[in-house]
Amino acid sequence: MSAATLRARLARGRRHLSLIVGLGIVALLVAMALLAPLIAPHDPIEQNLARRLVPPAWMDGGSPANWLGTDHLGRDYLSRLIHGARVSLGVGFGVVLVAGTIGTVLGIVAGYFGGRVDMAISLVLTTRLAMPIVLVALAAVALVGSSLRTLTAVLALLLWDRFAVVVRATTQSLRNREFVTAARALGCSHARVIFGEMLPNLVNTLVVIATLEIAQAILLEAALSFLGLGVQAPTPSWGLMIAEGREHILFDPWLIAFPGALLFLLVLAINLLGDGLRDTLAPGQRL
């Protein structure tokens, strides 16, 4: 990428409201997750049944010692929300890292070599697309056992298809370009052409797909945790916190409102960031 192109994209990015807002919120939540042990006022799993279901500090019966109240086991809700960000973001980034690697490798191999290789990978891709993600994830986690590592692995093996589809199509359009033909004429190996010439031209596309898939992985983790097949207690997870608070929704709706609002805010911010990156990184885009 030339310096002029980089400057133009940075200028577009500074004028893109969705990109700025999304990046700001995501950066804030990532910082909160990374600094959770330092900024959380209490141990997120420490129970105090004598102080169970204490409301937030600004409500009647609230206490400044627990600014967002406590849950049904007397655990500080603010601390659990802060540590819950680590679970959501950890699963999201972990899933996308593994799924992106699988999908990118399969997509670039299928698009570059074509023929029978493309047919074989397309068959695998079609088989994956025929599987309902939520039902397969539920069955897999129920059979293998629920844990954070298992959940991340199962979701990663189910969310690589978008990477493969987009990378395959993009690679097919790149393999006959002049710079690829020149690399072949110079005697470069297939690995050199793929990793040295084609992969750098896929980075922008991969970044945009990754942001969208992170949001989907976070929502799936929350859904599975809500159903009891994701993150297990006492580990703080926003989906699990919503599930634990549903029995108290009539009298203590804040038990669901706080983790639900953070989950909504995180997914919205990631989608705004992805939308902004798509517009900013698109060649010739003007805002």
FENJO-V528214 format. One record per residue. N is the residue number from 1. RES is the residue in one small letter. SS is DSSP state (H for helix, E for strand, L for the rest). BURIAL is 1 if it has 9 or more other ideal C-beta (glycine too) atoms within 8 Angstrom, else 0. Layout:
# FENJO-V528214
n:N res:RES ss:SS burial:BURIAL
n:N res:RES ss:SS burial:BURIAL
This chain:
# FENJO-V528214
n:1 res:m ss:L burial:0
n:2 res:s ss:L burial:0
n:3 res:a ss:H burial:0
n:4 res:a ss:H burial:0
n:5 res:t ss:H burial:0
n:6 res:l ss:H burial:1
n:7 res:r ss:H burial:0
n:8 res:a ss:H burial:0
n:9 res:r ss:H burial:1
n:10 res:l ss:H burial:0
n:11 res:a ss:H burial:0
n:12 res:r ss:H burial:1
n:13 res:g ss:H burial:1
n:14 res:r ss:H burial:0
n:15 res:r ss:H burial:0
n:16 res:h ss:L burial:1
n:17 res:l ss:H burial:0
n:18 res:s ss:H burial:1
n:19 res:l ss:H burial:1
n:20 res:i ss:H burial:1
n:21 res:v ss:H burial:1
n:22 res:g ss:H burial:1
n:23 res:l ss:H burial:1
n:24 res:g ss:H burial:1
n:25 res:i ss:H burial:1
n:26 res:v ss:H burial:1
n:27 res:a ss:H burial:0
n:28 res:l ss:H burial:0
n:29 res:l ss:H burial:1
n:30 res:v ss:H burial:1
n:31 res:a ss:H burial:0
n:32 res:m ss:H burial:1
n:33 res:a ss:H burial:1
n:34 res:l ss:H burial:0
n:35 res:l ss:L burial:0
n:36 res:a ss:H burial:1
n:37 res:p ss:H burial:0
n:38 res:l ss:H burial:0
n:39 res:i ss:H burial:0
n:40 res:a ss:L burial:1
n:41 res:p ss:L burial:0
n:42 res:h ss:L burial:1
n:43 res:d ss:L burial:0
n:44 res:p ss:L burial:1
n:45 res:i ss:L burial:0
n:46 res:e ss:L burial:0
n:47 res:q ss:L burial:0
n:48 res:n ss:L burial:1
n:49 res:l ss:H burial:0
n:50 res:a ss:H burial:0
n:51 res:r ss:H burial:1
n:52 res:r ss:L burial:1
n:53 res:l ss:L burial:1
n:54 res:v ss:L burial:1
n:55 res:p ss:L burial:1
n:56 res:p ss:L burial:1
n:57 res:a ss:L burial:1
n:58 res:w ss:L burial:0
n:59 res:m ss:L burial:1
n:60 res:d ss:L burial:0
n:61 res:g ss:L burial:0
n:62 res:g ss:L burial:1
n:63 res:s ss:E burial:0
n:64 res:p ss:L burial:0
n:65 res:a ss:L burial:0
n:66 res:n ss:E burial:1
n:67 res:w ss:L burial:0
n:68 res:l ss:L burial:1
n:69 res:g ss:L burial:1
n:70 res:t ss:E burial:1
n:71 res:d ss:L burial:1
n:72 res:h ss:L burial:1
n:73 res:l ss:L burial:0
n:74 res:g ss:L burial:1
n:75 res:r ss:L burial:1
n:76 res:d ss:E burial:1
n:77 res:y ss:H burial:1
n:78 res:l ss:H burial:1
n:79 res:s ss:H burial:1
n:80 res:r ss:H burial:1
n:81 res:l ss:H burial:1
n:82 res:i ss:H burial:1
n:83 res:h ss:H burial:1
n:84 res:g ss:H burial:1
n:85 res:a ss:H burial:1
n:86 res:r ss:H burial:1
n:87 res:v ss:H burial:1
n:88 res:s ss:H burial:1
n:89 res:l ss:H burial:1
n:90 res:g ss:H burial:1
n:91 res:v ss:H burial:1
n:92 res:g ss:H burial:1
n:93 res:f ss:H burial:1
n:94 res:g ss:H burial:1
n:95 res:v ss:H burial:1
n:96 res:v ss:H burial:1
n:97 res:l ss:H burial:1
n:98 res:v ss:H burial:1
n:99 res:a ss:H burial:1
n:100 res:g ss:H burial:1
n:101 res:t ss:H burial:0
n:102 res:i ss:H burial:1
n:103 res:g ss:H burial:1
n:104 res:t ss:H burial:1
n:105 res:v ss:H burial:0
n:106 res:l ss:H burial:1
n:107 res:g ss:H burial:1
n:108 res:i ss:H burial:1
n:109 res:v ss:H burial:1
n:110 res:a ss:H burial:1
n:111 res:g ss:H burial:1
n:112 res:y ss:H burial:1
n:113 res:f ss:H burial:1
n:114 res:g ss:L burial:1
n:115 res:g ss:H burial:0
n:116 res:r ss:H burial:0
n:117 res:v ss:H burial:1
n:118 res:d ss:H burial:1
n:119 res:m ss:H burial:0
n:120 res:a ss:H burial:0
n:121 res:i ss:H burial:1
n:122 res:s ss:H burial:1
n:123 res:l ss:H burial:0
n:124 res:v ss:H burial:1
n:125 res:l ss:H burial:1
n:126 res:t ss:H burial:0
n:127 res:t ss:H burial:0
n:128 res:r ss:H burial:1
n:129 res:l ss:H burial:0
n:130 res:a ss:L burial:0
n:131 res:m ss:L burial:1
n:132 res:p ss:L burial:0
n:133 res:i ss:H burial:1
n:134 res:v ss:H burial:0
n:135 res:l ss:H burial:0
n:136 res:v ss:H burial:1
n:137 res:a ss:H burial:1
n:138 res:l ss:H burial:1
n:139 res:a ss:H burial:0
n:140 res:a ss:H burial:1
n:141 res:v ss:H burial:1
n:142 res:a ss:H burial:0
n:143 res:l ss:H burial:0
n:144 res:v ss:H burial:0
n:145 res:g ss:L burial:0
n:146 res:s ss:L burial:1
n:147 res:s ss:L burial:0
n:148 res:l ss:H burial:1
n:149 res:r ss:H burial:0
n:150 res:t ss:H burial:1
n:151 res:l ss:H burial:1
n:152 res:t ss:H burial:1
n:153 res:a ss:H burial:1
n:154 res:v ss:H burial:1
n:155 res:l ss:H burial:1
n:156 res:a ss:H burial:1
n:157 res:l ss:L burial:1
n:158 res:l ss:L burial:1
n:159 res:l ss:L burial:1
n:160 res:w ss:L burial:1
n:161 res:d ss:H burial:1
n:162 res:r ss:H burial:1
n:163 res:f ss:H burial:1
n:164 res:a ss:H burial:1
n:165 res:v ss:H burial:1
n:166 res:v ss:H burial:1
n:167 res:v ss:H burial:1
n:168 res:r ss:H burial:1
n:169 res:a ss:H burial:1
n:170 res:t ss:H burial:1
n:171 res:t ss:H burial:1
n:172 res:q ss:H burial:1
n:173 res:s ss:H burial:0
n:174 res:l ss:H burial:1
n:175 res:r ss:L burial:1
n:176 res:n ss:L burial:0
n:177 res:r ss:L burial:0
n:178 res:e ss:H burial:0
n:179 res:f ss:H burial:0
n:180 res:v ss:H burial:1
n:181 res:t ss:H burial:1
n:182 res:a ss:H burial:0
n:183 res:a ss:H burial:1
n:184 res:r ss:H burial:1
n:185 res:a ss:H burial:0
n:186 res:l ss:L burial:0
n:187 res:g ss:L burial:0
n:188 res:c ss:L burial:1
n:189 res:s ss:L burial:0
n:190 res:h ss:H burial:0
n:191 res:a ss:H burial:0
n:192 res:r ss:H burial:1
n:193 res:v ss:H burial:1
n:194 res:i ss:H burial:1
n:195 res:f ss:H burial:0
n:196 res:g ss:H burial:1
n:197 res:e ss:H burial:1
n:198 res:m ss:H burial:1
n:199 res:l ss:H burial:1
n:200 res:p ss:H burial:0
n:201 res:n ss:H burial:0
n:202 res:l ss:H burial:1
n:203 res:v ss:H burial:0
n:204 res:n ss:H burial:0
n:205 res:t ss:H burial:1
n:206 res:l ss:H burial:1
n:207 res:v ss:H burial:1
n:208 res:v ss:H burial:1
n:209 res:i ss:H burial:1
n:210 res:a ss:H burial:1
n:211 res:t ss:H burial:1
n:212 res:l ss:H burial:1
n:213 res:e ss:H burial:1
n:214 res:i ss:H burial:1
n:215 res:a ss:H burial:1
n:216 res:q ss:H burial:1
n:217 res:a ss:H burial:1
n:218 res:i ss:H burial:1
n:219 res:l ss:H burial:1
n:220 res:l ss:H burial:1
n:221 res:e ss:H burial:1
n:222 res:a ss:H burial:1
n:223 res:a ss:H burial:1
n:224 res:l ss:H burial:1
n:225 res:s ss:H burial:1
n:226 res:f ss:H burial:1
n:227 res:l ss:L burial:1
n:228 res:g ss:L burial:0
n:229 res:l ss:L burial:1
n:230 res:g ss:L burial:1
n:231 res:v ss:L burial:1
n:232 res:q ss:L burial:0
n:233 res:a ss:L burial:0
n:234 res:p ss:L burial:0
n:235 res:t ss:L burial:1
n:236 res:p ss:L burial:1
n:237 res:s ss:L burial:1
n:238 res:w ss:H burial:1
n:239 res:g ss:H burial:1
n:240 res:l ss:H burial:1
n:241 res:m ss:H burial:1
n:242 res:i ss:H burial:1
n:243 res:a ss:H burial:1
n:244 res:e ss:H burial:1
n:245 res:g ss:H burial:1
n:246 res:r ss:H burial:0
n:247 res:e ss:H burial:0
n:248 res:h ss:H burial:1
n:249 res:i ss:L burial:1
n:250 res:l ss:L burial:0
n:251 res:f ss:L burial:0
n:252 res:d ss:L burial:1
n:253 res:p ss:L burial:1
n:254 res:w ss:H burial:1
n:255 res:l ss:H burial:1
n:256 res:i ss:H burial:1
n:257 res:a ss:H burial:0
n:258 res:f ss:H burial:1
n:259 res:p ss:H burial:1
n:260 res:g ss:H burial:1
n:261 res:a ss:H burial:0
n:262 res:l ss:H burial:1
n:263 res:l ss:H burial:1
n:264 res:f ss:H burial:0
n:265 res:l ss:H burial:1
n:266 res:l ss:H burial:1
n:267 res:v ss:H burial:1
n:268 res:l ss:H burial:1
n:269 res:a ss:H burial:1
n:270 res:i ss:H burial:1
n:271 res:n ss:H burial:1
n:272 res:l ss:H burial:1
n:273 res:l ss:H burial:1
n:274 res:g ss:H burial:1
n:275 res:d ss:H burial:1
n:276 res:g ss:H burial:1
n:277 res:l ss:H burial:1
n:278 res:r ss:H burial:1
n:279 res:d ss:H burial:1
n:280 res:t ss:H burial:1
n:281 res:l ss:H burial:1
n:282 res:a ss:L burial:0
n:283 res:p ss:L burial:0
n:284 res:g ss:L burial:0
n:285 res:q ss:L burial:1
n:286 res:r ss:L burial:0
n:287 res:l ss:L burial:0
